[in-house]
């Protein structure tokens, strides 16, 4: 089956389960795709094709280990693996070899998934980009910091990928590369073995080309039964557009994408509308930066003390700024976050999910930066679950999309809503 690398994770698992294909055939298709496209995209930091194929061949001869038996996946290079180096996107740690798998990696291994390799991340999951290019146009950024993960999934190198987010590191590359990206409620997934930058903000996430793959992986990472496909026969989800305080800072194409998506959802019968953002949300972007810089400066002080050029000017500037932030200013930012969370809880009394921008627009040209994190900082600070949903392309063929946000702890409900919305916006996908 020549199209195996274009199948979703859940479809591959089904084909393997009914013995229509073997894990080794699935892996071979993906390795051939990687061999073809990796020289153009540079999605991988570490790739061991022989080891991946050996694992797949071994899976051919085993009974199913679980719901992802034989399904390939890739791993952002801030996540520990016991048989591949984990360098955190930094020259300082290029030879770092963990002795244990991160908890998330082990959980996927335990249900039969097969790792292909480690994907490129920005340095310390911050701003300095790696080598990865956007699959839709290699002259454009794939976004960051989960650059390689988003590019690999978008370009059919893997159906699933681990990423992470502290500011916009998962939602933005998902938007730029035209894939689905899910960031759960803060600490929704285990962070053991994942490099830390800001404990109040760091969150593990997943990228895929189909929303049900996110739900399937979510179930694995929470140790629960495989999810059902979302159905809303009795009551459609209530979805509301919230333009937010930075609406006019985005592009016209972003604003048009959000309003067109909201119109399509309303036409499908959702009890939708528009909710004005409360004034307190306007201060959250600055609060996010304060908290991230303050915490990163304390957590990554060892790297800062090594100085330039061991670390990049971008990372040096972050830590330097964080060291100047007082405890009082840090606590003020946390209090502002907590107040905003209470306001957001009241808003969610009238709606199930908010439709908000996922990025300022399509992927910017150039690989020297990864784009503006403006449209995810606020939601990341509020610790709520969010999901990027692709929706069309612009006149240059670059992906566009939206972001859905749900109340804290309503992760399963958001994944169900995302499947319903995807059927409306992407009926053939």
Helices and strands as residue ranges (DSSP letters): G 4-6, H 9-17, H 23-41, E 44-47, H 49-60, E 72-76, G 91-93, H 103-110, E 114-119, G 123-125, H 147-154, E 160-165, H 171-177, E 180-183, E 203-208, H 211-222, E 239-241, G 247-249, H 252-267, E 273-274, G 279-283, H 284-299, H 301-306, H 313-323, H 327-347, E 353-357, H 374-381, E 386-393, E 399-405, H 411-425
